[in-house]
């Protein structure tokens, strides 16, 4: 399975998907013009990884400093996919936030409430 690296832009996060290491990383801002079109290949990769190539342990690092409502919906869908896979696999989600960014912390807390079964960590950087 090919790894994916997408450089961050003004509107999109850096994304690193590494199947061999079991790492999924999102870093930066997320408010692309067409959120679902932008993330479609990423979600496809993640679904394939979870179905066929998942490692013994998967770590997801989410360091999203700002995201719009359509990105929020997409992240909800993403965590829904992860929630299903986490029933049979060891998946850790690290929601990384800056202590001065209250909205990023609140977003992480909201996702924790919505996905009680996920192994979610709030990490202050």
C-alpha positions in Angstrom: 0.0 0.0 0.0 1.4 3.4 -1.0 1.9 6.0 1.6 0.4 9.5 1.1 2.0 12.9 1.8 0.1 16.1 1.0 1.8 19.4 1.7 -0.2 21.9 3.7 -1.5 25.0 1.9 -3.2 28.1 3.2 -6.5 26.2 3.3 -5.6 22.6 3.8 -3.6 20.6 6.3 -0.4 18.6 5.9 -1.5 15.0 5.7 0.8 12.0 6.2 -0.6 8.5 5.8 1.9 5.8 6.5 0.6 2.2 6.3 3.8 0.5 7.4 4.2 2.6 10.6 0.4 2.7 11.3 0.5 6.5 11.4 -2.1 9.0 10.2 -1.3 12.7 10.7 -3.2 15.8 10.0 -1.5 19.2 10.8 -2.7 22.7 10.1 -5.9 24.4 9.0 -8.8 22.7 7.1 -11.1 24.9 5.1 -10.7 23.7 1.5 -13.0 25.1 -1.2 -14.5 21.6 -1.7 -13.9 19.7 1.5 -15.3 16.3 0.4 -13.5 16.4 -2.9 -10.2 17.2 -1.2 -10.6 14.5 1.5 -12.1 11.8 -0.8 -8.7 10.1 -1.7 -7.6 10.3 2.0 -10.8 8.6 3.2 -10.5 6.0 0.5 -6.9 5.3 1.6 -7.9 5.1 5.3 -10.8 2.7 4.5 -8.4 0.4 2.5 -5.8 0.6 5.3 -8.3 -0.4 7.9 -9.8 -3.2 5.8 -6.6 -4.8 4.5 -3.3 -3.3 5.9 -4.0 -2.3 9.4 -1.0 -2.6 11.8 -1.1 -4.0 15.3 -1.3 -0.4 16.6 -2.5 2.7 14.7 -1.8 6.2 15.9 -3.8 9.2 14.6 -2.4 12.6 15.3 -4.8 15.5 14.7 -3.2 18.9 15.1 -5.9 21.0 13.4 -5.7 24.6 14.5 -8.8 25.7 12.6 -11.5 24.0 10.6 -14.7 25.1 9.0 -18.1 23.4 9.4 -17.8 21.2 6.3 -14.4 19.9 7.6 -16.1 19.3 11.0 -18.7 17.1 9.3 -15.9 15.3 7.4 -13.9 14.7 10.6 -17.1 13.3 12.2 -17.4 10.9 9.3 -13.7 10.0 9.6 -14.1 9.3 13.4 -17.2 7.2 12.6 -15.0 5.0 10.3 -12.3 4.8 13.0 -14.9 4.0 15.6 -16.1 0.9 13.7 -12.5 -0.3 13.2 -11.5 0.3 16.8 -13.8 -2.5 18.0 -11.2 -5.0 16.6 -8.0 -3.0 16.5 -5.8 -0.9 18.7 -6.3 2.7 17.5 -5.1 5.8 19.4 -6.2 9.3 18.5 -4.2 12.2 19.8 -6.0 15.5 19.5 -3.1 18.0 19.8 -4.0 21.6 20.6 -2.2 24.8 21.6 -3.1 25.9 25.1 -4.1 29.4 23.7 -6.5 27.9 21.1 -9.7 27.3 23.1 -11.7 26.4 20.0 -9.3 23.6 19.1 -9.6 22.2 22.7 -13.4 22.5 22.7 -13.5 20.7 19.3 -11.4 17.8 20.7 -13.7 17.6 23.8 -16.8 17.6 21.5 -15.4 14.7 19.4 -14.6 12.8 22.7 -18.2 13.2 23.7 -19.5 12.0 20.4 -17.2 9.0 20.2 -17.0 7.6 23.7 -15.6 4.3 22.6 -12.5 5.7 20.9 -9.2 5.9 22.6 -9.0 9.7 22.5 -6.2 11.8 24.1 -6.2 15.6 24.4 -2.6 16.7 24.2 -1.5 20.2 24.9 1.6 21.2 22.9 
